[in-house]
């Protein structure tokens, strides 16, 4: 796939949010496939937990640091101590519904936290010698939601931003700061815009794991509005590979929309999840199927996301996990990991716990 390896035995990478869903898979792929050393900075908020990266925690080339990307002194210390050749920035508040309830928290982490991280990284980069400055990268992991609802065709790296949720607005603002640090200071940045991502070890507030757990219990499957909202779905392993590809092959200053997932309406996806659960865990007593329950739509709910992945294909990346196979793998993982589910949802790794309640009904703080 690549014209040169994405890591060598001499490499160290600083990864923010590497105990989260996509960041955790990225970290574990790197440790398994390359000789890289990983310094993993994560605050371990509700959606990030060490149970999700058991391979990394046992690995001698993995260093975990609990801390905040907004702590410039800590980030500066990590950069000076470990001398990474790249910073890969996953850390973010990422759930649209939570952003509707608490937009300020998203601005604090996703915007101000990113600016602090960029500032510390810039100072480190400016002090490097010329060869190291030339090979250094700051890769920011963002979302296709910055483009807003795409009624027809597909957005690409030239498309205007039109964020409609507080989450999307916070990521768009962060993207603008990343771009500004490149154009103002010369920091060699890369940005990816990823689609909806699913797979094992995803916090159950997100659509796929929420539907899996409800379907396993034959509880109602809540679908916003008429269920006709369209999303592209990409397996987390494919998403992590895409970020590795951009890190290895991307051009500084460029933006890479990570498309190539499978487009489905929310209703189609929920039905597919229910069918998969029922096939893997059939009812022996003739109990009814988990009912689909249409609920009040999310405020400002974007109708359709779609991006053109031509720039990713040009780098040599393509998704490898077909949606139905990926959903089956994901359902099996949740069936086999009840302890993980209990720990992340019942409060032992969260504040107050999460019991699959409806989020995002309106401004709460």
C-alpha positions in Angstrom: 0.0 0.0 0.0 2.8 2.4 0.9 6.0 3.4 -0.8 7.8 3.5 2.5 6.9 2.0 5.9 4.7 4.0 8.3 7.0 3.4 11.2 10.5 2.2 12.0 12.3 1.0 15.1 13.5 4.5 15.7 10.1 6.1 15.5 8.0 7.5 18.4 4.5 8.8 17.9 2.5 10.9 20.4 -1.2 9.9 20.1 -3.9 11.9 21.8 -7.1 10.1 22.7 -5.5 6.7 22.2 -7.8 5.0 24.7 -10.8 6.0 22.7 -12.6 4.1 20.0 -10.8 4.9 16.8 -7.6 6.0 18.5 -7.4 2.8 20.5 -7.6 0.7 17.3 -5.0 2.9 15.6 -2.6 2.4 18.6 -3.0 -1.3 18.7 -2.6 -1.6 14.9 0.7 0.3 15.1 2.1 -1.8 17.9 1.1 -5.0 16.2 2.3 -4.2 12.7 5.3 -1.9 13.1 8.3 -1.2 15.3 6.9 2.2 16.4 6.9 3.4 20.0 3.6 5.0 21.1 3.1 7.6 23.8 -0.6 7.6 24.5 -2.1 10.7 26.1 -5.8 10.3 27.1 -7.9 12.0 29.8 -10.0 8.9 30.3 -13.3 10.6 30.1 -16.4 8.5 29.9 -15.8 7.3 26.3 -12.1 6.5 26.8 -11.0 3.6 28.9 -8.1 1.3 29.2 -10.2 -1.9 29.0 -10.4 -1.2 25.3 -6.7 -1.4 24.6 -5.5 -4.6 26.5 -2.9 -5.4 23.8 -1.4 -1.9 24.1 -1.3 -1.9 27.9 0.8 -5.1 27.9 3.1 -3.9 25.1 6.7 -2.7 26.0 6.6 0.0 23.3 3.4 1.6 24.7 3.6 4.4 27.3 0.2 5.6 28.7 -0.1 9.0 30.2 -3.4 10.2 31.7 -3.8 13.9 31.0 -5.5 16.7 29.1 -4.5 18.0 25.7 -5.3 21.5 27.0 -2.4 21.2 29.5 0.3 22.8 27.5 3.0 22.2 30.1 2.3 18.5 30.1 2.2 18.2 26.4 5.5 20.2 26.2 7.1 17.8 28.7 5.9 14.7 26.7 7.3 16.2 23.5 10.6 17.1 24.9 11.0 13.8 26.8 9.9 11.4 24.0 10.9 13.4 20.9 8.1 12.0 18.6 8.3 12.4 14.8 4.5 13.0 14.7 1.5 13.9 16.8 -1.8 12.1 15.8 -4.7 13.9 17.4 -7.8 11.9 18.1 -8.8 13.4 21.4 -12.3 14.9 21.2 -15.8 15.1 22.5 -17.5 13.2 19.7 -21.2 12.5 20.3 -23.6 14.8 18.5 -26.4 14.3 21.0 -24.2 15.3 24.0 -23.1 18.4 22.1 -26.7 19.5 21.8 -27.0 19.2 25.6 -23.7 20.8 26.5 -22.0 22.7 23.6 -19.5 24.5 25.8 -17.8 21.3 26.7 -17.2 20.6 23.0 -15.8 24.1 22.5 -13.5 23.6 25.4 -12.0 20.3 24.4 -12.3 20.3 20.6 -11.4 23.9 19.9 -9.4 25.3 22.8 -7.8 22.0 23.6 -6.7 21.7 20.0 -5.3 25.2 20.0 -3.2 24.4 23.1 -2.0 21.1 21.6 -1.1 22.9 18.4 0.8 25.7 20.3 2.9 23.2 22.3 3.6 21.2 19.1 4.6 24.3 17.2 7.2 25.3 19.8 8.6 21.7 19.7 8.7 21.6 15.9 10.4 25.0 15.6 13.2 23.8 17.8 13.9 20.7 15.8 16.8 20.6 13.3 16.0 21.0 9.6 15.8 17.3 8.7 13.5 16.5 11.6 11.3 19.6 10.9 10.9 18.4 7.3 9.8 14.9 8.3 7.6 15.9 11.3 3.7 15.7 11.0 0.7 16.8 13.0 -2.3 14.8 11.9 -5.7 15.9 13.1 -8.6 13.4 12.9 -11.8 15.1 12.1 -15.2 14.3 10.7 -17.3 14.5 7.5 -19.9 16.3 9.5 -18.0 19.6 9.0 -19.5 19.7 5.5 -23.1 19.6 6.8 -25.9 17.9 5.1 -25.0 16.9 1.5 -28.2 16.7 -0.4 -26.7 15.2 -3.6 -23.3 14.1 -4.9 -20.4 14.0 -2.4 -18.3 16.6 -0.5 -14.6 16.6 -1.1 -11.5 18.5 0.3 -12.6 21.6 -1.7 -16.1 21.7 -0.3 -17.2 24.6 2.0 -17.8 23.9 5.6 -21.4 24.1 6.8 -21.6 22.5 10.2 -25.0 22.2 11.7 -24.5 20.6 15.1 -22.4 22.0 18.0 -20.2 19.0 17.6 -19.6 19.6 13.9 -19.1 23.3 14.6 -16.4 22.5 17.2 -14.6 20.2 14.8 -14.8 22.7 12.0 -13.3 25.4 14.2 -10.5 23.0 15.2 -9.9 22.2 11.5 -9.6 25.9 10.8 -7.0 26.3 13.5 -5.0 23.4 12.2 -5.1 25.0 8.7 -4.1 28.3 10.2 -1.1 26.9 12.0 0.1 25.5 8.7 -0.4 28.6 6.7 0.8 31.0 9.4 3.7 29.2 10.9 4.5 26.4 8.4 3.6 23.5 10.8 3.3 20.4 8.6 -0.3 19.3 9.2 -2.6 16.7 7.8 -6.4 16.5 8.3 -8.7 13.6 7.8 -12.5 13.8 7.6 -13.9 10.4 8.6 -17.4 9.0 8.3 -19.6 7.2 10.8 -17.4 4.5 12.3 -18.5 1.2 14.0 -16.8 -1.9 15.4 -15.9 -3.6 18.7 -15.4 -1.6 21.9 -17.5 1.4 20.9 -19.1 3.3 23.8 -22.8 2.3 23.8 -24.2 5.8 23.3 -23.4 5.5 19.5 -26.0 4.1 17.2 -24.6 0.6 16.4 -23.7 -0.6 19.9 -26.9 1.0 21.3 -29.0 -1.0 18.8 -27.0 -4.2 19.4 -27.5 -4.0 23.2 -31.2 -3.1 22.9 -31.8 -5.9 20.4 -30.1 -8.5 22.5 -32.6 -7.6 25.3 -35.5 -7.3 22.9 -35.9 -3.7 24.0 -37.2 -1.0 21.6 -34.8 0.3 19.0 -35.3 4.1 18.9 -35.0 5.6 15.4 -35.0 9.4 15.0 -37.6 10.9 12.8 -38.5 8.8 9.8 -35.2 6.9 9.8 -34.3 8.2 6.3 -31.1 10.0 7.3 -28.2 8.6 5.3 -24.7 7.9 6.6 -21.7 6.1 5.3 -20.5 3.3 7.7 -16.8 2.4 7.9 -15.3 -0.3 10.1 -12.9 1.0 12.8 -10.1 -1.2 11.5 -10.4 0.4 8.0 -10.6 3.9 9.5 -7.4 3.3 11.5 -5.6 2.0 8.4 -6.7 5.1 6.5 -5.2 7.4 9.1 -1.9 5.4 9.0 -1.9 5.7 5.2 -2.4 9.5 5.4 0.4 9.8 8.0 2.8 7.9 5.8 1.8 9.3 2.4 -0.1 12.5 2.9 1.0 15.9 1.7 1.5 18.6 4.4 -1.4 21.1 4.4 -3.7 18.6 2.6 -7.2 17.4 3.7 -8.3 13.8 3.1 -12.0 12.9 3.2 -12.1 9.2 4.3 -15.1 7.9 2.3 -15.6 4.5 0.8 -17.9 3.2 3.5 -21.3 1.7 2.8 -24.2 4.2 2.7 -27.4 3.2 4.5 -30.4 5.0 5.9 -30.6 4.8 9.7 -33.6 2.6 9.4 -31.9 0.2 7.0 -28.9 -0.1 9.4 -31.1 -0.7 12.4 -33.0 -3.5 10.6 -29.7 -5.1 9.6 -28.4 -5.0 13.2 -31.6 -6.5 14.5 -31.5 -9.3 11.8 -27.9 -10.0 12.7 -28.6 -10.2 16.4 -31.6 -12.5 15.9 -29.6 -14.8 13.6 -26.8 -15.1 16.1 -29.0 -15.3 19.2 -32.3 -16.8 18.2 -35.2 -16.8 20.6 -36.2 -20.3 21.6 -39.4 -19.3 23.2 -41.0 -17.4 20.3 -40.6 -14.0 22.0 -41.3 -11.0 19.8 -38.6 -9.2 17.9 -37.1 -6.0 19.3 -39.6 -3.4 18.1 -38.4 -0.4 16.0 -39.7 2.8 17.8 -39.7 6.0 15.9 -39.0 8.9 18.2 -38.8 12.7 18.0 -36.0 13.7 15.6 -32.7 15.1 16.8 -32.7 18.9 16.7 -31.0 20.1 13.5 -30.5 16.5 12.3 -28.5 16.4 9.0 -30.2 14.4 6.3 -27.3 13.0 4.4 -23.5 12.7 4.7 -21.3 11.7 1.7 -17.7 12.4 0.8 -15.6 11.7 -2.2 -12.6 9.5 -1.3 -10.7 10.0 -4.5 -7.7 11.5 -2.6 -7.6 8.5 -0.3 -7.7 6.1 -3.2 -4.8 8.0 -4.8 -2.8 7.2 -1.6 -3.5 3.5 -2.1 -6.1 3.0 0.6 -9.5 1.3 0.2 -11.8 -0.2 2.8 -11.6 -3.9 3.4 -14.4 -4.9 5.7 -17.8 -5.4 4.1 -20.7 -3.9 6.2 -22.7 -7.1 6.9 -19.5 -9.0 7.9 -18.4 -6.1 10.0 -21.8 -5.9 11.8 -21.6 -9.7 12.5 -18.1 -9.3 14.0 -19.3 -6.4 16.1 -22.4 -8.2 17.4 -20.2 -11.2 18.3 -17.8 -8.9 20.2 -20.6 -7.4 22.4 -21.9 -10.9 23.0 -18.5 -12.1 24.2 -17.6 -9.0 26.3 -20.4 -8.4 28.9 -17.8 -7.4 31.6 -16.6 -4.6 29.3 -20.1 -3.4 28.8 -20.9 -3.5 32.5 -17.8 -1.5 33.4 -18.2 1.3 30.9 -21.9 1.8 31.3 -22.5 1.2 35.0 -20.2 3.8 36.5 -17.0 2.0 37.3 -15.2 3.9 34.5 -17.7 6.7 34.1 -19.2 9.4 36.3 -22.8 8.4 37.1 -22.9 5.7 34.5 -24.8 5.5 31.2 -28.0 3.5 30.9 -28.8 4.1 27.2 -31.1 7.0 28.0 -32.1 9.5 25.3 -29.5 12.3 24.9 -29.6 15.5 22.9 -33.2 16.7 23.3 -32.2 20.3 23.9 -29.8 22.7 25.6 -29.0 21.7 29.1 -25.8 23.6 29.9 
